[in-house]
């Protein structure tokens, strides 16, 4: 029985044939089980988003940990940069490293010369 439109004519036909009580009980039990299956399926579909909170909580916790680690790494890098800036300020101008201009890195060349 795919739809209710098919079930109603089927029930009328069964009643017009005067089936035995045992046959009616079998059909009744089958119909009740089918109805319960539909109800359980609907309840499961409705409740599924609420029951999957545990993996979601774990995922949120993992993302929060990653964000915290990124913040800590950024803070450490800022501290290192500040320490390096303080060190270069303390050195006399002659000892500060000057950028080398005009030197080519041959390791990054993609073609033969």
N, C-alpha and C positions, 0 to 999 in steps of 0.2 A: 504494500500500500504506500505509494509515493506521496499522495496528497490526500487531504480530507475530502476533496471532491470525489475521489475513487472509493473512499471508505464508506461514505453514507449509502451509495447504491449497493455496495457489497453487503452491508449490514441488512438492508431491506430485502435483498435477495435471499440471504441466509434465513431470515425470519419467515419469509414466504414459503420456504421449503420444509419448515417444521423440523429443524435438526434436533438431535437428541440432547439431553441436558449435559452429558459429558462433553459433547462437541462444543457447546456454548461455553462451558467452563474453560476448555482449552483455548478457545479464541479470546475469551475474557482475560485469562492469565497472560497470554501473549501480548494482548493490547496494553495491559497494565505494565508489563515489563518494558515494552517499547516506549510508552509514555514516561516511565521512570528514567529510562536511558536518555531521552530528550531533555528532561528536567535536569538530570545530573550533568549533561553536557553543557547546558546553558549556565548552570551554577559554576561549573569549572571555568568556563570562558570568562564569566564576570569576575571571578575571584583570582584568576591567574595574575593580573598585574599587581595585586596586593600581596600575593604569596612569594613573589620573586624579589622581595626587598633585601634579603640577605646578600645575594651577589651584587646588587646595586650598592649596598652599604660598603661592601668590601672594595668595589671599584672606586667609589668616592673617596674612601680612605686612602687607597693607593694613589689616586690623583692628588690628594691633599699632601701626601708625603713627598711626591715628586715636586710639587710646587714649593714646599718648604725647603727641599734640598737645593732647588734652583736659587731660591732667595739666599740661602746660606753661601752657596758658591759665588753668587754675585757680590755678596758682602765681603767675602774673603778676597776676591779679586780687586775690589775697590781698596781694601786695606793694603794689599800688596802694591797697587799702583801708587797710593799715597806714600807708602814707605819708600818706594823707588824714587818718587819725586823729591822727598825729603833728603835722600842720599845724594841725588844729583845737585841739589841746592847747596849742600855742604861742601862738595868738591870745588876746588879752584877752577876757574874757567879753562885753564890749560889742560886739565885732566878730564874734562867732560868729553864724552865721545861725540865726534863730529860725524854726520852721515857721509858715507862715501858715495860720490856721484860719478856716474859714467862707467861703472864696472858692470859687466854682463855676467849673468849666471849661465854657464853652458849646459848645466844639467837639465834645464827646462826647455831646451830647444827641441822642437818636434821634427826637424828635418835635418838631413845631412848637409854639410857644407864643404 
